[in-house]
């Protein structure tokens, strides 16, 4: 698959559809997908034919977060370099916040998993329609990573966000709806049609009206400190990624020797053993 194929773009009426396209990897975020998604989302924003953008994932899941299954020789050379981690995570924040920064409203259409960086990306979208099979969460804290896009407290409140971010637990679509993380839940079989209907209805509103309404809402949030809080989280958390931790070190050892699946199972089993 070429770098351009990892994200697809199409137009239906007045709606742009941007599709993360690594279905065999559950749309895990590689550097190529990250950079291409930024380009294609801006292409959708600049397309004069459309008024609304839909962001979705091909296959069984929306996005399972950043791809930690592969071996990156370059990353291995700066595993404990906080400054290089800050630079890398900054590119991740730019990617995740792209839906927030576009002029047009972005609807996330999610199924399967919206996990880690995929959950953060979804939360930076303006609206979210989820299939009833979707699981949400940021479990990376369990192997000594976290964030850096700490958008969750702004959507569901500090107490609930702290519980999810400290424990790494997952929630289902109904709970996410109750928490205010998403807007609507539909049966999986109806997700595509429901998303199209929702987007087409919004596209009845003029481009200018949607753009200025979004800008007013986002500026209000940023005046209250939203963007500064996100960037502060990035600055504070970057050194954690370079730290040597007990569970993080063991997770990485198992990943290298036995594969990502074994490492995830090792950590997951520890939490299953507790009440």
C-alpha positions in Angstrom: 0.0 0.0 0.0 1.4 3.4 -1.0 1.6 6.4 1.4 -1.3 8.0 -0.4 -3.5 4.9 -0.1 -3.5 4.9 3.7 -6.1 7.7 3.7 -8.9 7.9 1.1 -10.9 10.9 0.0 -14.3 11.1 -1.8 -17.1 13.6 -2.2 -20.8 12.7 -2.0 -23.0 15.7 -2.6 -21.9 18.4 -0.2 -20.1 16.1 2.1 -16.4 15.1 2.1 -15.5 11.6 3.3 -12.0 11.0 4.7 -11.3 7.4 5.4 -8.4 6.0 7.5 -7.4 3.0 5.4 -5.2 0.5 7.2 -8.0 -2.0 8.0 -5.6 -4.9 8.5 -4.0 -3.0 11.3 -7.4 -1.6 12.6 -6.2 1.8 11.3 -3.3 2.0 13.8 -1.6 5.4 13.3 1.7 5.0 11.4 3.8 8.1 10.6 2.5 7.8 7.0 -1.1 7.7 8.0 -0.7 10.5 10.4 0.9 12.8 7.9 -1.4 11.8 5.0 -4.5 12.3 7.2 -3.5 15.9 7.9 -3.1 16.6 4.2 -6.4 15.0 3.2 -8.4 16.6 6.0 -7.1 20.0 4.8 -8.0 19.0 1.2 -11.5 18.4 2.4 -11.5 21.7 4.2 -10.4 23.6 1.1 -12.9 21.7 -1.3 -15.4 24.4 -2.3 -17.9 21.7 -3.3 -18.5 20.5 0.3 -19.7 21.9 3.6 -19.2 19.1 6.1 -16.4 16.5 6.6 -16.9 12.9 7.8 -13.9 11.1 9.3 -14.2 7.4 9.4 -12.1 4.2 9.5 -12.1 1.3 7.0 -12.8 -2.2 8.3 -13.7 -3.4 11.8 -12.5 -0.4 13.8 -12.3 3.3 13.6 -8.7 3.5 15.0 -6.8 1.7 17.7 -4.3 4.4 18.3 -0.6 4.7 17.4 1.1 1.7 15.9 3.4 0.3 18.5 3.6 -3.1 17.0 6.4 -2.5 14.5 10.1 -2.0 15.0 11.4 1.5 14.3 15.2 1.6 14.3 15.3 5.4 14.4 13.0 5.5 17.5 15.2 3.0 19.3 18.1 5.5 19.1 16.2 8.1 21.1 14.1 5.9 23.4 15.2 7.8 26.4 15.5 11.3 24.9 12.7 13.6 26.2 13.4 16.3 23.7 13.0 14.0 20.7 9.9 12.5 22.3 8.5 16.0 22.6 9.1 16.6 18.9 7.4 13.4 18.0 4.4 13.9 20.2 4.0 17.4 18.9 3.4 15.9 15.4 0.8 13.7 17.0 -1.0 16.6 18.6 -1.0 18.4 15.3 -2.6 15.4 13.6 -5.2 14.8 16.4 -6.2 18.5 16.5 -6.6 18.8 12.8 -10.4 18.3 13.0 -10.6 21.0 15.6 -8.6 23.4 13.5 -10.5 22.9 10.2 -13.1 25.6 9.2 -15.7 23.0 8.4 -17.4 20.8 11.0 -16.0 17.3 11.2 -18.3 14.3 12.1 -16.5 11.2 13.3 -18.2 8.0 12.3 -16.8 5.3 14.6 -17.1 1.5 15.0 -15.2 -1.3 16.7 -12.5 0.6 18.6 -11.7 4.2 19.2 -8.7 3.7 21.4 -5.7 5.7 22.6 -4.8 8.3 19.9 -7.8 7.1 18.0 -10.0 8.1 20.9 -8.3 11.4 21.2 -8.7 12.0 17.4 -12.4 11.2 17.7 -12.9 13.6 20.7 -11.3 16.5 18.7 -14.0 16.1 16.1 -17.1 18.3 16.3 -19.6 15.5 16.5 -19.5 11.8 16.8 -21.9 9.0 15.7 -20.9 5.6 17.0 -21.9 2.1 16.2 -23.3 0.2 19.2 -20.3 -2.2 19.2 -17.7 0.6 19.8 -15.3 0.6 22.7 -13.7 3.8 23.8 -10.7 4.4 26.1 -7.0 5.3 26.5 -5.4 2.1 27.9 -1.8 3.2 27.2 -1.3 4.2 30.8 -1.1 0.5 31.5 2.3 0.3 29.7 3.6 3.6 31.1 2.4 6.0 28.3 -0.5 8.5 28.5 -2.0 11.3 26.5 -0.7 13.6 25.2 -4.0 15.0 23.9 -5.8 15.5 27.2 -9.1 16.5 25.7 -11.2 14.0 27.7 -11.8 16.2 30.8 -13.3 18.9 28.7 -15.9 16.5 27.4 -16.9 14.2 30.3 -15.6 16.1 33.4 -12.5 15.8 35.5 -13.6 13.0 37.8 -14.7 10.6 35.1 -11.7 11.5 32.9 -9.3 10.9 35.8 -10.8 7.5 36.5 -10.5 6.4 32.8 -7.0 7.9 32.3 -5.6 6.6 35.6 -7.0 3.1 35.2 -6.9 2.6 31.4 -10.4 1.1 31.4 -12.6 0.9 28.4 -16.3 2.0 28.1 -19.0 1.0 25.7 -21.0 3.2 23.4 -23.9 3.6 25.7 -21.7 4.8 28.5 -19.8 7.1 26.2 -23.2 8.6 25.2 -24.2 9.0 28.8 -20.9 10.7 29.6 -21.3 13.2 26.8 -18.3 11.9 24.8 -20.4 11.2 21.7 -23.6 12.4 20.2 -25.5 9.4 18.9 -25.4 5.6 19.0 -26.8 3.5 16.1 -26.7 -0.2 15.3 -23.5 -1.2 13.5 -25.4 -2.2 10.3 -26.9 1.3 10.1 -23.8 3.3 10.8 -22.9 4.2 7.2 -26.5 5.3 6.3 -27.1 7.1 9.6 -23.8 9.0 9.2 -24.7 10.0 5.7 -28.2 11.2 6.7 -26.7 13.2 9.6 -24.0 14.8 7.5 -26.4 15.6 4.6 -28.8 17.3 7.1 -26.0 19.4 8.4 -24.9 20.2 4.9 -28.2 22.0 4.3 -26.7 24.8 6.4 -24.6 27.3 4.4 -20.8 26.9 4.5 -20.3 30.4 5.9 -22.8 29.8 8.7 -21.2 26.5 9.8 -17.7 27.9 9.6 -18.4 31.0 11.7 -20.4 29.1 14.2 -17.6 26.6 14.6 -15.1 29.4 14.9 -17.1 31.2 17.6 -17.5 28.0 19.6 -13.9 27.1 19.4 -12.6 30.6 20.1 -14.8 30.6 23.2 -13.3 27.3 24.4 -9.8 28.5 23.6 -10.4 31.8 25.5 -11.2 29.6 28.5 -7.9 27.9 28.1 -8.6 24.8 26.0 -5.6 25.0 23.6 -3.2 26.0 26.3 -4.3 23.1 28.4 -3.7 20.6 25.6 -0.3 22.0 24.9 0.6 22.1 28.6 -0.3 18.5 28.8 2.1 17.8 25.9 4.9 19.6 27.6 4.4 17.9 30.9 3.9 14.4 29.6 6.7 14.2 27.0 9.4 13.2 29.6 7.3 10.2 30.7 7.8 8.6 27.3 11.5 8.7 27.8 11.4 7.4 31.4 12.4 3.9 32.4 9.5 2.3 34.3 9.0 -1.2 35.6 5.8 -2.1 33.7 6.9 -0.2 30.6 10.2 -2.0 30.5 8.6 -5.4 30.9 6.0 -4.6 28.3 8.7 -3.6 25.8 10.7 -6.7 26.5 7.7 -9.0 25.9 6.8 -7.1 22.8 10.2 -7.5 21.3 10.6 -11.2 22.2 7.0 -12.5 21.7 5.1 -9.8 19.8 2.6 -7.0 20.6 -0.2 -9.5 21.2 1.7 -11.3 23.9 2.6 -8.0 25.6 -0.9 -6.7 25.6 -2.2 -10.1 27.0 0.4 -10.0 29.8 -0.7 -6.6 31.0 -4.4 -7.3 30.5 -4.3 -10.5 32.5 -2.9 -8.5 35.5 -6.0 -6.3 35.6 -8.4 -9.3 35.1 -7.0 -10.8 38.3 -8.3 -7.9 40.4 -11.9 -7.5 41.5 
